[in-house]
Amino acid sequence: MVVQFWSFSIEHIDDDIYEDSTSDGWRLIGFNGNLVMKQQRGSWERLVQLSRNNSTPRVCVGDFNEVLFQHEKLGGAVRPRWQI
């Protein structure tokens, strides 16, 4: 396996993965969304930017720090529907 490293931050790691030096690769993006609500938009913008950098197949894994339903959220203020 060959791994070509592209970039990283506290919120992401971006690599191309190849089975061997002659095979077509795929992109692996490890993503960790920001916990601070005011900074989450920047996290999503980073993810969009990373997906535009390359047209190879990609897998994005990680913790997006998002909920789909109000009952998934424990504690804190209730989120408005548009934030879910």
N, CA, C and O of each residue as an XYZ file, in Angstrom:
336
protein
N       0.837     -1.168      0.000
C       0.000      0.000      0.000
C       0.891      1.244      0.000
O       1.903      1.312      0.698
N       0.482      2.214     -0.801
C       1.199      3.478     -0.901
C       0.259      4.588     -0.440
O      -0.887      4.657     -0.886
N       0.736      5.454      0.449
C      -0.056      6.576      0.948
C       0.651      7.870      0.560
O       1.824      8.073      0.877
N      -0.080      8.739     -0.130
C       0.459     10.051     -0.481
C      -0.255     11.095      0.375
O      -1.458     11.314      0.231
N       0.486     11.722      1.247
C      -0.046     12.704      2.181
C      -0.186     14.057      1.485
O       0.731     14.499      0.792
N      -1.340     14.718      1.670
C      -1.562     16.026      1.060
C      -1.587     17.147      2.082
O      -0.815     18.099      1.977
N      -2.458     17.046      3.061
C      -2.557     18.139      4.028
C      -3.184     17.643      5.326
O      -3.772     16.563      5.385
N      -3.038     18.475      6.374
C      -3.678     18.155      7.643
C      -3.894     19.430      8.451
O      -3.251     20.452      8.212
N      -4.794     19.348      9.393
C      -5.013     20.390     10.395
C      -5.587     19.685     11.613
O      -5.691     18.459     11.633
N      -5.954     20.444     12.613
C      -6.571     19.847     13.788
C      -7.930     19.238     13.432
O      -8.443     18.397     14.171
N      -8.515     19.658     12.306
C      -9.834     19.180     11.895
C      -9.815     18.156     10.767
O     -10.849     17.547     10.491
N      -8.689     17.943     10.109
C      -8.728     17.021      8.972
C      -7.359     16.410      8.686
O      -6.324     16.903      9.135
N      -7.393     15.326      7.928
C      -6.201     14.764      7.303
C      -6.632     14.322      5.910
O      -7.709     13.751      5.743
N      -5.808     14.580      4.926
C      -6.162     14.372      3.522
C      -5.057     13.568      2.843
O      -3.925     14.039      2.730
N      -5.380     12.358      2.391
C      -4.397     11.457      1.789
C      -4.963     10.791      0.545
O      -6.176     10.635      0.406
N      -4.070     10.400     -0.359
C      -4.417      9.491     -1.449
C      -3.883      8.118     -1.087
O      -2.772      7.994     -0.573
N      -4.675      7.084     -1.355
C      -4.319      5.710     -1.017
C      -4.235      4.907     -2.311
O      -5.129      4.974     -3.155
N      -3.151      4.147     -2.458
C      -2.948      3.289     -3.626
C      -2.639      1.873     -3.149
O      -1.891      1.683     -2.190
N      -3.215      0.888     -3.819
C      -2.925     -0.506     -3.469
C      -1.456     -0.825     -3.713
O      -0.812     -1.508     -2.917
N      -0.940     -0.320     -4.826
C       0.488     -0.441     -5.130
C       0.870      0.739     -6.017
O       0.028      1.587     -6.313
N       2.100      0.800     -6.435
C       2.571      1.976     -7.180
C       1.991      2.082     -8.584
O       2.156      3.116     -9.232
N       1.315      1.041     -9.076
C       0.750      1.081    -10.428
C      -0.771      1.187    -10.442
O      -1.360      1.301    -11.517
N      -1.417      1.154     -9.297
C      -2.881      1.144     -9.263
C      -3.453      2.561     -9.190
O      -2.778      3.506     -8.783
N      -4.724      2.678     -9.600
C      -5.441      3.939     -9.431
C      -5.733      4.125     -7.946
O      -6.001      3.156     -7.236
N      -5.682      5.333     -7.491
C      -5.871      5.597     -6.075
C      -7.257      6.096     -5.737
O      -8.107      6.280     -6.609
N      -7.461      6.308     -4.471
C      -8.672      6.920     -3.961
C      -8.288      7.839     -2.810
O      -7.249      7.661     -2.175
N      -9.127      8.803     -2.556
C      -8.829      9.810     -1.542
C      -9.485      9.435     -0.226
O     -10.652      9.044     -0.192
N      -8.724      9.557      0.864
C      -9.239      9.362      2.215
C      -9.168     10.695      2.947
O      -8.093     11.274      3.105
N     -10.318     11.172      3.388
C     -10.378     12.400      4.173
C     -10.891     12.035      5.558
O     -12.026     11.583      5.710
N     -10.052     12.233      6.559
C     -10.481     12.093      7.944
C     -10.897     13.470      8.429
O     -10.141     14.431      8.288
N     -12.085     13.575      8.996
C     -12.659     14.882      9.303
C     -13.183     14.917     10.725
O     -13.801     13.957     11.187
N     -12.942     16.009     11.414
C     -13.465     16.224     12.759
C     -14.071     17.617     12.803
O     -13.348     18.612     12.863
N     -15.395     17.691     12.774
C     -16.074     18.982     12.781
C     -15.838     19.740     14.074
O     -15.680     19.136     15.135
N     -15.814     21.034     13.988
C     -15.560     21.884     15.149
C     -16.706     21.790     16.148
O     -17.873     21.770     15.754
N     -16.386     21.731     17.429
C     -17.402     21.677     18.480
C     -18.080     23.022     18.710
O     -19.218     23.071     19.177
N     -17.395     24.105     18.388
C     -17.921     25.450     18.623
C     -18.868     25.812     17.481
O     -18.469     25.874     16.318
N     -20.136     26.050     17.841
C     -21.172     26.298     16.833
C     -20.783     27.411     15.862
O     -21.006     27.276     14.659
N     -20.211     28.502     16.355
C     -19.864     29.635     15.498
C     -18.757     29.298     14.508
O     -18.593     30.000     13.510
N     -18.000     28.243     14.762
C     -16.892     27.880     13.885
C     -17.190     26.662     13.015
O     -16.347     26.252     12.218
N     -18.384     26.079     13.160
C     -18.712     24.892     12.380
C     -18.828     25.184     10.891
O     -18.507     24.329     10.065
N     -19.274     26.359     10.549
C     -19.378     26.702      9.126
C     -18.012     26.603      8.451
O     -17.904     26.110      7.328
N     -16.967     27.074      9.141
C     -15.613     26.975      8.607
C     -15.185     25.533      8.400
O     -14.480     25.224      7.439
N     -15.606     24.649      9.296
C     -15.299     23.221      9.145
C     -15.920     22.675      7.867
O     -15.263     21.979      7.092
N     -17.200     22.999      7.654
C     -17.883     22.510      6.460
C     -17.292     23.116      5.187
O     -17.204     22.435      4.166
N     -16.889     24.377      5.236
C     -16.250     24.995      4.073
C     -14.927     24.299      3.756
O     -14.590     24.112      2.587
N     -14.180     23.918      4.786
C     -12.927     23.177      4.588
C     -13.204     21.838      3.908
O     -12.480     21.442      2.994
N     -14.245     21.144      4.351
C     -14.588     19.852      3.758
C     -14.962     20.004      2.287
O     -14.554     19.192      1.457
N     -15.728     21.028      1.962
C     -16.086     21.293      0.560
C     -14.824     21.575     -0.252
O     -14.670     21.056     -1.358
N     -13.930     22.384      0.284
C     -12.673     22.703     -0.404
C     -11.853     21.434     -0.656
O     -11.317     21.252     -1.749
N     -11.755     20.570      0.333
C     -10.995     19.327      0.171
C     -11.600     18.438     -0.906
O     -10.868     17.783     -1.648
N     -12.913     18.405     -1.001
C     -13.549     17.546     -1.996
C     -13.396     18.100     -3.406
O     -13.519     17.348     -4.372
N     -13.133     19.389     -3.548
C     -12.942     19.992     -4.872
C     -11.523     19.812     -5.394
O     -11.277     19.978     -6.588
N     -10.599     19.480     -4.523
C      -9.194     19.393     -4.918
C      -8.883     18.229     -5.845
O      -7.826     18.212     -6.476
N      -9.768     17.272     -5.937
C      -9.426     16.055     -6.646
C     -10.695     15.382     -7.141
O     -11.731     15.451     -6.479
N     -10.628     14.734     -8.292
C     -11.811     14.071     -8.838
C     -11.779     12.556     -8.643
O     -12.666     11.860     -9.137
N     -10.783     12.032     -7.940
C     -10.735     10.590     -7.691
C     -11.824     10.200     -6.697
O     -12.321     11.050     -5.958
N     -12.197      8.922     -6.673
C     -13.169      8.468     -5.665
C     -12.657      8.804     -4.269
O     -11.451      8.787     -4.022
N     -13.577      9.108     -3.361
C     -13.138      9.490     -2.018
C     -14.034      8.883     -0.951
O     -15.206      8.579     -1.175
N     -13.432      8.720      0.214
C     -14.143      8.292      1.415
C     -13.873      9.344      2.479
O     -12.726      9.730      2.703
N     -14.913      9.797      3.123
C     -14.768     10.775      4.195
C     -15.275     10.134      5.482
O     -16.431      9.719      5.568
N     -14.402     10.057      6.473
C     -14.747      9.435      7.747
C     -14.450     10.403      8.880
O     -13.630     11.309      8.733
N     -15.111     10.211      9.995
C     -14.792     11.024     11.156
C     -16.007     11.383     11.972
O     -17.042     10.720     11.907
N     -15.869     12.437     12.738
C     -16.916     12.938     13.612
C     -17.302     14.325     13.119
O     -16.527     15.275     13.227
N     -18.493     14.424     12.586
C     -18.942     15.689     12.015
C     -19.537     16.619     13.073
O     -19.860     17.771     12.780
N     -19.683     16.114     14.314
C     -20.263     16.886     15.418
C     -21.592     17.515     15.024
O     -21.843     18.692     15.281
N     -22.425     16.713     14.403
C     -23.757     17.138     13.996
C     -24.775     16.105     14.464
O     -24.441     14.936     14.651
N     -26.007     16.540     14.649
C     -27.106     15.642     14.985
C     -28.167     15.765     13.904
O     -28.327     16.818     13.288
N     -28.888     14.673     13.683
C     -29.955     14.686     12.684
C     -31.314     14.973     13.305
O     -32.215     15.490     12.644
N     -31.452     14.629     14.587
C     -32.732     14.784     15.266
C     -32.507     15.392     16.645
O     -31.475     15.145     17.270
N     -33.460     16.182     17.123
C     -33.346     16.842     18.416
C     -33.123     15.840     19.554
O     -32.398     16.142     20.502
N     -33.735     14.652     19.473
C     -33.606     13.671     20.559
C     -32.190     13.078     20.643
O     -31.860     12.431     21.637
N     -31.360     13.284     19.631
C     -29.974     12.810     19.684
C     -29.089     13.730     20.528
O     -28.010     13.329     20.964
N     -29.538     14.939     20.753
C     -28.747     15.935     21.474
C     -29.026     15.827     22.966
O     -30.181     15.841     23.393
N     -27.963     15.719     23.755
C     -28.097     15.651     25.204
C     -27.505     16.908     25.827
O     -26.333     17.213     25.608
N     -28.300     17.636     26.598
C     -27.813     18.816     27.293
C     -27.731     20.038     26.401
O     -27.925     19.964     25.188
N     -27.441     21.157     27.028
C     -27.298     22.403     26.291
C     -28.626     22.926     25.776
O     -29.682     22.349     26.034
N     -28.556     24.012     25.056
C     -29.758     24.643     24.511
C     -30.330     23.817     23.363
O     -29.599     23.134     22.645
N     -31.638     23.892     23.207
C     -32.306     23.240     22.083
C     -31.907     23.979     20.813
O     -31.930     25.209     20.770
N     -31.545     23.232     19.788
C     -31.166     23.852     18.514
C     -32.392     24.155     17.674
O     -33.346     23.376     17.663
N     -32.378     25.278     16.971
C     -33.448     25.542     16.010
C     -33.426     24.476     14.908
O     -32.376     23.903     14.616
N     -34.565     24.219     14.311
C     -34.688     23.169     13.286
C     -33.688     23.371     12.142
O     -33.170     22.390     11.609
N     -33.407     24.616     11.756
C     -32.506     24.866     10.621
C     -31.069     24.468     10.927
O     -30.266     24.328     10.004
N     -30.722     24.282     12.208
C     -29.364     23.884     12.570
C     -29.212     22.370     12.671
O     -28.124     21.876     12.969
N     -30.277     21.639     12.428
C     -30.207     20.177     12.522
C     -30.255     19.587     11.135
O     -30.209     18.367     10.981
